[in-house]
Amino acid sequence: MAVSDHTAPITYPGRLRRLRQHHELTQEQFAETIGLSYKFYQQIEAGCKKQIWLETVERLATGFGLEGWQLLSTDEPTAYDGPHWHTQREDR
C-alpha cells in the first residue's frame, strides 16, 4: 500500500522549498539574503548536503523568521504571524 505525499513527513529540504516559494523568492534571492552562495543553497534544498553545520541551519531558519528546531521539525508550519511561524503542534 503506497503512502500519499500529503501524509509523508516533510524533510527539511522540502520545508525550505515550500517556505521559499511561500515568500516568492528564487533560490538565488534567498541564498543572497542569508549570506550563502547560490550553489551551496541549491545543494541543501535539493537534499544533496546530508550534513550541514548548526550555524547554517540557524541562518536558514532565521531567513524565514523561524528557530532552527522549527525548520527541522516534522510539523509543517501552518501560519505566519509576524516573525514566527506556527506549527501544527503549537496550534493544538
MOPAC internal coordinates of N, CA, C and O (Angstrom, degrees):
PM7 1SCF
backbone

  N    0.0000 0     0.00 0     0.00 0    0    0    0
  C    1.4482 1     0.00 0     0.00 0    1    0    0
  C    1.5318 1   109.11 1     0.00 0    2    1    0
  O    1.2310 1   120.53 1   -55.65 1    3    2    1
  N    1.2912 1   116.59 1   124.35 1    3    2    1
  C    1.4644 1   121.60 1  -177.46 1    5    3    2
  C    1.5225 1   110.53 1   -81.55 1    6    5    3
  O    1.2310 1   121.51 1   -34.31 1    7    6    5
  N    1.3143 1   114.71 1   145.69 1    7    6    5
  C    1.4590 1   120.72 1   176.62 1    9    7    6
  C    1.5148 1   107.77 1   -96.42 1   10    9    7
  O    1.2310 1   120.43 1   -49.42 1   11   10    9
  N    1.3133 1   116.79 1   130.58 1   11   10    9
  C    1.4620 1   119.41 1   179.89 1   13   11   10
  C    1.5184 1   110.38 1   -73.82 1   14   13   11
  O    1.2310 1   120.84 1   -23.37 1   15   14   13
  N    1.3242 1   115.99 1   156.63 1   15   14   13
  C    1.4648 1   121.69 1  -177.50 1   17   15   14
  C    1.5155 1   113.08 1   -59.06 1   18   17   15
  O    1.2310 1   119.79 1   145.81 1   19   18   17
  N    1.3436 1   118.01 1   -34.19 1   19   18   17
  C    1.4531 1   118.92 1  -175.10 1   21   19   18
  C    1.5261 1   113.35 1   -74.20 1   22   21   19
  O    1.2310 1   119.29 1   167.66 1   23   22   21
  N    1.3253 1   118.96 1   -12.34 1   23   22   21
  C    1.4559 1   120.88 1   177.07 1   25   23   22
  C    1.5257 1   111.89 1  -102.58 1   26   25   23
  O    1.2310 1   119.77 1   168.03 1   27   26   25
  N    1.3088 1   118.04 1   -11.97 1   27   26   25
  C    1.4554 1   121.38 1   179.45 1   29   27   26
  C    1.5273 1   109.43 1   -75.48 1   30   29   27
  O    1.2310 1   120.34 1   -38.23 1   31   30   29
  N    1.3390 1   116.96 1   141.77 1   31   30   29
  C    1.4657 1   118.40 1   178.39 1   33   31   30
  C    1.5167 1   110.50 1   -62.91 1   34   33   31
  O    1.2310 1   121.03 1   -36.79 1   35   34   33
  N    1.3059 1   115.63 1   143.21 1   35   34   33
  C    1.4627 1   120.16 1  -179.51 1   37   35   34
  C    1.5247 1   108.98 1   -82.95 1   38   37   35
  O    1.2310 1   120.73 1   -38.93 1   39   38   37
  N    1.2999 1   116.21 1   141.07 1   39   38   37
  C    1.4573 1   121.71 1   177.35 1   41   39   38
  C    1.5281 1   108.58 1   -91.49 1   42   41   39
  O    1.2310 1   120.58 1   -17.88 1   43   42   41
  N    1.3184 1   116.50 1   162.12 1   43   42   41
  C    1.4593 1   117.25 1  -179.98 1   45   43   42
  C    1.5273 1   112.35 1   -63.93 1   46   45   43
  O    1.2310 1   118.08 1   145.00 1   47   46   45
  N    1.3612 1   121.26 1   -35.00 1   47   46   45
  C    1.4661 1   117.65 1   175.02 1   49   47   46
  C    1.5415 1   111.66 1   -62.28 1   50   49   47
  O    1.2310 1   120.32 1   140.90 1   51   50   49
  N    1.3204 1   117.00 1   -39.10 1   51   50   49
  C    1.4649 1   120.28 1   177.43 1   53   51   50
  C    1.5142 1   111.70 1   -65.39 1   54   53   51
  O    1.2310 1   120.68 1   140.76 1   55   54   53
  N    1.3244 1   116.31 1   -39.24 1   55   54   53
  C    1.4699 1   120.91 1   177.89 1   57   55   54
  C    1.5288 1   110.09 1   -64.10 1   58   57   55
  O    1.2310 1   120.39 1   137.42 1   59   58   57
  N    1.3365 1   116.85 1   -42.58 1   59   58   57
  C    1.4659 1   120.32 1   177.91 1   61   59   58
  C    1.5259 1   110.60 1   -58.36 1   62   61   59
  O    1.2310 1   120.88 1   133.74 1   63   62   61
  N    1.3199 1   115.93 1   -46.26 1   63   62   61
  C    1.4667 1   120.81 1  -179.26 1   65   63   62
  C    1.5335 1   110.34 1   -60.48 1   66   65   63
  O    1.2310 1   120.36 1   132.35 1   67   66   65
  N    1.3276 1   116.92 1   -47.65 1   67   66   65
  C    1.4702 1   120.51 1  -179.18 1   69   67   66
  C    1.5203 1   111.88 1   -62.59 1   70   69   67
  O    1.2310 1   120.65 1   135.59 1   71   70   69
  N    1.3210 1   116.36 1   -44.41 1   71   70   69
  C    1.4621 1   119.63 1   179.74 1   73   71   70
  C    1.5307 1   111.05 1   -63.99 1   74   73   71
  O    1.2310 1   121.06 1   136.11 1   75   74   73
  N    1.3282 1   115.57 1   -43.89 1   75   74   73
  C    1.4672 1   119.48 1  -179.72 1   77   75   74
  C    1.5235 1   110.67 1   -62.33 1   78   77   75
  O    1.2310 1   120.55 1   136.43 1   79   78   77
  N    1.3201 1   116.55 1   -43.57 1   79   78   77
  C    1.4604 1   120.10 1   179.10 1   81   79   78
  C    1.5301 1   111.02 1   -66.70 1   82   81   79
  O    1.2310 1   120.30 1   142.72 1   83   82   81
  N    1.3278 1   117.02 1   -37.28 1   83   82   81
  C    1.4647 1   120.75 1   176.81 1   85   83   82
  C    1.5315 1   110.77 1   -59.11 1   86   85   83
  O    1.2310 1   120.83 1   141.52 1   87   86   85
  N    1.3105 1   116.02 1   -38.48 1   87   86   85
  C    1.4689 1   121.47 1   179.89 1   89   87   86
  C    1.5247 1   112.25 1   -84.91 1   90   89   87
  O    1.2310 1   121.00 1  -177.30 1   91   90   89
  N    1.3300 1   115.70 1     2.70 1   91   90   89
  C    1.4638 1   122.71 1   177.82 1   93   91   90
  C    1.5270 1   112.21 1    55.57 1   94   93   91
  O    1.2310 1   121.48 1  -133.11 1   95   94   93
  N    1.3311 1   114.77 1    46.89 1   95   94   93
  C    1.4575 1   121.29 1   178.35 1   97   95   94
  C    1.5240 1   109.62 1  -114.58 1   98   97   95
  O    1.2310 1   120.87 1   -32.57 1   99   98   97
  N    1.3104 1   115.93 1   147.43 1   99   98   97
  C    1.4589 1   120.23 1   170.49 1  101   99   98
  C    1.5270 1   107.60 1   -80.59 1  102  101   99
  O    1.2310 1   120.81 1   -14.13 1  103  102  101
  N    1.3148 1   116.06 1   165.87 1  103  102  101
  C    1.4595 1   119.47 1   175.51 1  105  103  102
  C    1.5206 1   110.32 1   -58.89 1  106  105  103
  O    1.2310 1   120.81 1   138.23 1  107  106  105
  N    1.3006 1   116.05 1   -41.77 1  107  106  105
  C    1.4620 1   120.71 1  -179.05 1  109  107  106
  C    1.5317 1   111.62 1   -63.92 1  110  109  107
  O    1.2310 1   120.29 1   136.79 1  111  110  109
  N    1.3222 1   117.06 1   -43.21 1  111  110  109
  C    1.4659 1   120.76 1   179.21 1  113  111  110
  C    1.5237 1   111.42 1   -62.54 1  114  113  111
  O    1.2310 1   120.57 1   134.13 1  115  114  113
  N    1.3397 1   116.51 1   -45.87 1  115  114  113
  C    1.4571 1   119.27 1  -178.30 1  117  115  114
  C    1.5238 1   110.86 1   -66.59 1  118  117  115
  O    1.2310 1   120.24 1   136.41 1  119  118  117
  N    1.3199 1   117.15 1   -43.59 1  119  118  117
  C    1.4650 1   120.77 1   179.22 1  121  119  118
  C    1.5240 1   110.76 1   -57.99 1  122  121  119
  O    1.2310 1   120.60 1   136.22 1  123  122  121
  N    1.3152 1   116.46 1   -43.78 1  123  122  121
  C    1.4699 1   120.69 1   179.05 1  125  123  122
  C    1.5243 1   110.49 1   -63.55 1  126  125  123
  O    1.2310 1   120.12 1   139.49 1  127  126  125
  N    1.3213 1   117.38 1   -40.51 1  127  126  125
  C    1.4649 1   122.41 1  -179.24 1  129  127  126
  C    1.5208 1   111.91 1   -59.66 1  130  129  127
  O    1.2310 1   120.26 1   140.65 1  131  130  129
  N    1.3399 1   117.10 1   -39.35 1  131  130  129
  C    1.4632 1   119.74 1  -176.74 1  133  131  130
  C    1.5217 1   113.42 1   -99.04 1  134  133  131
  O    1.2310 1   120.53 1  -177.45 1  135  134  133
  N    1.3233 1   116.60 1     2.55 1  135  134  133
  C    1.4676 1   120.35 1   174.68 1  137  135  134
  C    1.5111 1   115.38 1    80.30 1  138  137  135
  O    1.2310 1   120.30 1  -149.87 1  139  138  137
  N    1.3380 1   117.03 1    30.13 1  139  138  137
  C    1.4617 1   120.84 1   174.23 1  141  139  138
  C    1.5199 1   108.80 1  -111.09 1  142  141  139
  O    1.2310 1   120.70 1   -22.59 1  143  142  141
  N    1.3198 1   116.26 1   157.41 1  143  142  141
  C    1.4536 1   118.29 1   174.61 1  145  143  142
  C    1.5269 1   108.54 1   -71.49 1  146  145  143
  O    1.2310 1   120.87 1   -31.00 1  147  146  145
  N    1.3046 1   115.93 1   149.00 1  147  146  145
  C    1.4583 1   122.13 1  -179.70 1  149  147  146
  C    1.5227 1   110.87 1   -57.94 1  150  149  147
  O    1.2310 1   120.01 1   133.57 1  151  150  149
  N    1.3165 1   117.59 1   -46.43 1  151  150  149
  C    1.4700 1   122.08 1  -177.62 1  153  151  150
  C    1.5315 1   111.27 1   -63.26 1  154  153  151
  O    1.2310 1   120.37 1   139.35 1  155  154  153
  N    1.3341 1   116.90 1   -40.65 1  155  154  153
  C    1.4622 1   120.88 1   179.24 1  157  155  154
  C    1.5262 1   109.78 1   -64.32 1  158  157  155
  O    1.2310 1   120.36 1   132.85 1  159  158  157
  N    1.3254 1   116.91 1   -47.15 1  159  158  157
  C    1.4641 1   120.16 1   178.57 1  161  159  158
  C    1.5271 1   110.47 1   -61.65 1  162  161  159
  O    1.2310 1   120.37 1   138.14 1  163  162  161
  N    1.3091 1   116.90 1   -41.86 1  163  162  161
  C    1.4657 1   121.50 1   179.87 1  165  163  162
  C    1.5337 1   110.18 1   -58.24 1  166  165  163
  O    1.2310 1   119.97 1   138.16 1  167  166  165
  N    1.3187 1   117.67 1   -41.84 1  167  166  165
  C    1.4581 1   122.05 1   178.62 1  169  167  166
  C    1.5277 1   111.65 1   -66.33 1  170  169  167
  O    1.2310 1   120.37 1   142.01 1  171  170  169
  N    1.3281 1   116.90 1   -37.99 1  171  170  169
  C    1.4705 1   120.46 1   177.57 1  173  171  170
  C    1.5225 1   109.76 1   -64.14 1  174  173  171
  O    1.2310 1   120.37 1   129.71 1  175  174  173
  N    1.3248 1   116.90 1   -50.29 1  175  174  173
  C    1.4573 1   120.95 1  -177.28 1  177  175  174
  C    1.5240 1   111.81 1   -64.57 1  178  177  175
  O    1.2310 1   120.15 1   148.70 1  179  178  177
  N    1.3178 1   117.32 1   -31.30 1  179  178  177
  C    1.4659 1   121.33 1   178.94 1  181  179  178
  C    1.5324 1   111.70 1   -78.19 1  182  181  179
  O    1.2310 1   120.23 1   172.09 1  183  182  181
  N    1.3346 1   117.17 1    -7.91 1  183  182  181
  C    1.4568 1   120.42 1   179.88 1  185  183  182
  C    1.5107 1   113.68 1    82.77 1  186  185  183
  O    1.2310 1   120.37 1  -167.25 1  187  186  185
  N    1.3277 1   116.89 1    12.75 1  187  186  185
  C    1.4692 1   121.15 1  -179.65 1  189  187  186
  C    1.5257 1   112.34 1   -78.39 1  190  189  187
  O    1.2310 1   120.33 1   154.57 1  191  190  189
  N    1.3087 1   116.97 1   -25.43 1  191  190  189
  C    1.4682 1   121.54 1   178.32 1  193  191  190
  C    1.5209 1   107.76 1   -94.00 1  194  193  191
  O    1.2310 1   120.60 1   -76.44 1  195  194  193
  N    1.3152 1   116.46 1   103.56 1  195  194  193
  C    1.4644 1   121.22 1  -176.51 1  197  195  194
  C    1.5236 1   112.21 1   -79.86 1  198  197  195
  O    1.2310 1   120.23 1   154.37 1  199  198  197
  N    1.3234 1   117.16 1   -25.63 1  199  198  197
  C    1.4515 1   121.56 1   179.39 1  201  199  198
  C    1.5219 1   108.72 1  -130.96 1  202  201  199
  O    1.2310 1   121.30 1   -54.28 1  203  202  201
  N    1.3269 1   115.12 1   125.72 1  203  202  201
  C    1.4655 1   119.46 1   175.65 1  205  203  202
  C    1.5287 1   107.91 1  -132.19 1  206  205  203
  O    1.2310 1   121.03 1   -25.05 1  207  206  205
  N    1.3076 1   115.63 1   154.95 1  207  206  205
  C    1.4566 1   121.90 1  -179.52 1  209  207  206
  C    1.5235 1   110.56 1   -66.34 1  210  209  207
  O    1.2310 1   121.00 1   -30.33 1  211  210  209
  N    1.3335 1   115.70 1   149.67 1  211  210  209
  C    1.4589 1   121.67 1   176.59 1  213  211  210
  C    1.5275 1   110.23 1   -57.62 1  214  213  211
  O    1.2310 1   120.12 1   141.84 1  215  214  213
  N    1.3050 1   117.38 1   -38.16 1  215  214  213
  C    1.4682 1   121.60 1   177.64 1  217  215  214
  C    1.5343 1   110.75 1   -57.94 1  218  217  215
  O    1.2310 1   120.36 1   141.50 1  219  218  217
  N    1.3186 1   116.92 1   -38.50 1  219  218  217
  C    1.4669 1   120.93 1   178.80 1  221  219  218
  C    1.5207 1   110.49 1   -68.99 1  222  221  219
  O    1.2310 1   120.22 1   138.37 1  223  222  221
  N    1.3298 1   117.18 1   -41.63 1  223  222  221
  C    1.4696 1   120.75 1   176.55 1  225  223  222
  C    1.5262 1   109.75 1   -58.55 1  226  225  223
  O    1.2310 1   120.49 1   135.79 1  227  226  225
  N    1.3172 1   116.66 1   -44.21 1  227  226  225
  C    1.4622 1   120.99 1  -179.69 1  229  227  226
  C    1.5299 1   111.39 1   -64.73 1  230  229  227
  O    1.2310 1   120.08 1   140.94 1  231  230  229
  N    1.3219 1   117.45 1   -39.06 1  231  230  229
  C    1.4736 1   120.72 1   177.41 1  233  231  230
  C    1.5209 1   110.61 1   -64.13 1  234  233  231
  O    1.2310 1   120.60 1   136.38 1  235  234  233
  N    1.3437 1   116.46 1   -43.62 1  235  234  233
  C    1.4563 1   120.74 1   178.67 1  237  235  234
  C    1.5230 1   110.05 1   -61.53 1  238  237  235
  O    1.2310 1   120.40 1   131.87 1  239  238  237
  N    1.3134 1   116.85 1   -48.13 1  239  238  237
  C    1.4628 1   121.27 1  -178.48 1  241  239  238
  C    1.5208 1   111.49 1   -63.03 1  242  241  239
  O    1.2310 1   120.40 1   133.67 1  243  242  241
  N    1.3194 1   116.83 1   -46.33 1  243  242  241
  C    1.4634 1   121.58 1  -178.99 1  245  243  242
  C    1.5246 1   111.07 1   -59.70 1  246  245  243
  O    1.2310 1   120.25 1   146.08 1  247  246  245
  N    1.3203 1   117.12 1   -33.92 1  247  246  245
  C    1.4626 1   120.71 1   178.15 1  249  247  246
  C    1.5152 1   113.07 1   -60.68 1  250  249  247
  O    1.2310 1   120.36 1   156.84 1  251  250  249
  N    1.3371 1   116.91 1   -23.16 1  251  250  249
  C    1.4605 1   121.63 1   178.21 1  253  251  250
  C    1.5293 1   112.52 1  -109.19 1  254  253  251
  O    1.2310 1   120.36 1  -170.97 1  255  254  253
  N    1.3368 1   116.91 1     9.03 1  255  254  253
  C    1.4575 1   119.88 1  -179.92 1  257  255  254
  C    1.5209 1   112.63 1    74.90 1  258  257  255
  O    1.2310 1   120.34 1  -153.09 1  259  258  257
  N    1.3357 1   116.96 1    26.91 1  259  258  257
  C    1.4586 1   122.17 1  -179.44 1  261  259  258
  C    1.5198 1   110.68 1  -113.29 1  262  261  259
  O    1.2310 1   121.04 1   -13.86 1  263  262  261
  N    1.3207 1   115.62 1   166.14 1  263  262  261
  C    1.4577 1   122.71 1   167.95 1  265  263  262
  C    1.5251 1   106.43 1   -89.83 1  266  265  263
  O    1.2310 1   120.18 1   -21.87 1  267  266  265
  N    1.3160 1   117.26 1   158.13 1  267  266  265
  C    1.4566 1   120.99 1   179.91 1  269  267  266
  C    1.5150 1   113.25 1   -55.44 1  270  269  267
  O    1.2310 1   120.24 1   137.63 1  271  270  269
  N    1.3445 1   117.14 1   -42.37 1  271  270  269
  C    1.4684 1   120.44 1  -178.56 1  273  271  270
  C    1.5204 1   111.13 1   -63.39 1  274  273  271
  O    1.2310 1   119.93 1   147.90 1  275  274  273
  N    1.3378 1   117.73 1   -32.10 1  275  274  273
  C    1.4602 1   120.14 1  -179.78 1  277  275  274
  C    1.5252 1   110.60 1   -68.89 1  278  277  275
  O    1.2310 1   120.52 1   143.90 1  279  278  277
  N    1.3151 1   116.60 1   -36.10 1  279  278  277
  C    1.4570 1   120.44 1   178.22 1  281  279  278
  C    1.5249 1   110.81 1   -66.30 1  282  281  279
  O    1.2310 1   120.25 1   142.44 1  283  282  281
  N    1.3326 1   117.13 1   -37.56 1  283  282  281
  C    1.4546 1   121.59 1  -177.00 1  285  283  282
  C    1.5318 1   113.41 1   -88.87 1  286  285  283
  O    1.2310 1   120.15 1   170.48 1  287  286  285
  N    1.3125 1   117.33 1    -9.52 1  287  286  285
  C    1.4628 1   122.11 1  -179.24 1  289  287  286
  C    1.5250 1   110.97 1   -63.05 1  290  289  287
  O    1.2310 1   120.99 1   -27.33 1  291  290  289
  N    1.3256 1   115.70 1   152.67 1  291  290  289
  C    1.4648 1   119.94 1   175.97 1  293  291  290
  C    1.5185 1   111.51 1   -83.27 1  294  293  291
  O    1.2310 1   119.95 1   171.18 1  295  294  293
  N    1.3482 1   117.70 1    -8.82 1  295  294  293
  C    1.4601 1   121.28 1   176.92 1  297  295  294
  C    1.5179 1   109.71 1   -83.20 1  298  297  295
  O    1.2310 1   120.86 1   -48.41 1  299  298  297
  N    1.3047 1   115.95 1   131.59 1  299  298  297
  C    1.4645 1   122.11 1   179.74 1  301  299  298
  C    1.5249 1   109.78 1   -75.20 1  302  301  299
  O    1.2310 1   119.34 1   -49.83 1  303  302  301
  N    1.3471 1   118.86 1   130.17 1  303  302  301
  C    1.4605 1   119.41 1   172.51 1  305  303  302
  C    1.5266 1   108.73 1   -58.46 1  306  305  303
  O    1.2310 1   120.52 1   -46.21 1  307  306  305
  N    1.3266 1   116.61 1   133.79 1  307  306  305
  C    1.4560 1   119.63 1  -175.82 1  309  307  306
  C    1.5174 1   113.59 1  -111.17 1  310  309  307
  O    1.2310 1   120.02 1   153.56 1  311  310  309
  N    1.3135 1   117.58 1   -26.44 1  311  310  309
  C    1.4614 1   118.91 1  -177.39 1  313  311  310
  C    1.5196 1   109.85 1  -147.53 1  314  313  311
  O    1.2310 1   120.94 1   -37.31 1  315  314  313
  N    1.3039 1   115.81 1   142.69 1  315  314  313
  C    1.4560 1   121.00 1   178.65 1  317  315  314
  C    1.5167 1   107.59 1  -104.64 1  318  317  315
  O    1.2310 1   120.61 1   -54.52 1  319  318  317
  N    1.3244 1   116.44 1   125.48 1  319  318  317
  C    1.4568 1   121.94 1  -179.09 1  321  319  318
  C    1.5203 1   107.61 1  -131.58 1  322  321  319
  O    1.2310 1   121.00 1   -84.85 1  323  322  321
  N    1.3212 1   115.68 1    95.15 1  323  322  321
  C    1.4558 1   119.17 1  -176.91 1  325  323  322
  C    1.5108 1   109.92 1    63.32 1  326  325  323
  O    1.2310 1   120.07 1    52.78 1  327  326  325
  N    1.3395 1   117.47 1  -127.22 1  327  326  325
  C    1.4619 1   118.79 1  -176.57 1  329  327  326
  C    1.5314 1   114.21 1   -84.81 1  330  329  327
  O    1.2310 1   119.55 1  -174.34 1  331  330  329
  N    1.3419 1   118.46 1     5.66 1  331  330  329
  C    1.4568 1   119.74 1  -174.58 1  333  331  330
  C    1.5208 1   112.36 1  -128.44 1  334  333  331
  O    1.2310 1   121.45 1   -38.94 1  335  334  333
  N    1.3195 1   114.82 1   141.06 1  335  334  333
  C    1.4605 1   121.94 1   171.75 1  337  335  334
  C    1.4984 1   107.40 1   -94.17 1  338  337  335
  O    1.2310 1   119.95 1   -37.14 1  339  338  337
  N    1.3198 1   117.71 1   142.86 1  339  338  337
  C    1.4534 1   122.00 1   174.45 1  341  339  338
  C    1.5171 1   107.80 1  -101.26 1  342  341  339
  O    1.2310 1   120.29 1   -47.90 1  343  342  341
  N    1.3223 1   117.05 1   132.10 1  343  342  341
  C    1.4505 1   121.04 1   179.58 1  345  343  342
  C    1.5192 1   109.75 1   -95.74 1  346  345  343
  O    1.2310 1   120.51 1   -14.50 1  347  346  345
  N    1.3127 1   116.62 1   165.50 1  347  346  345
  C    1.4574 1   121.52 1   177.98 1  349  347  346
  C    1.5280 1   109.92 1   -56.85 1  350  349  347
  O    1.2310 1   120.15 1   138.71 1  351  350  349
  N    1.3152 1   117.32 1   -41.29 1  351  350  349
  C    1.4623 1   120.83 1  -179.12 1  353  351  350
  C    1.5159 1   110.94 1   -61.17 1  354  353  351
  O    1.2310 1   119.52 1   138.21 1  355  354  353
  N    1.3273 1   118.52 1   -41.79 1  355  354  353
  C    1.4515 1   122.84 1  -179.89 1  357  355  354
  C    1.5215 1   111.73 1   -68.93 1  358  357  355
  O    1.2310 1   120.02 1   151.29 1  359  358  357
  N    1.3252 1   117.56 1   -28.71 1  359  358  357
  C    1.4540 1   121.39 1  -176.82 1  361  359  358
  C    1.5276 1   112.62 1   -80.23 1  362  361  359
  O    1.2310 1   119.72 1   168.74 1  363  362  361
  N    1.3164 1   118.14 1   -11.26 1  363  362  361
  C    1.4674 1   121.36 1  -177.11 1  365  363  362
  C    1.4903 1   111.70 1   -71.74 1  366  365  363
  O    1.2310 1   120.10 1   180.00 1  367  366  365

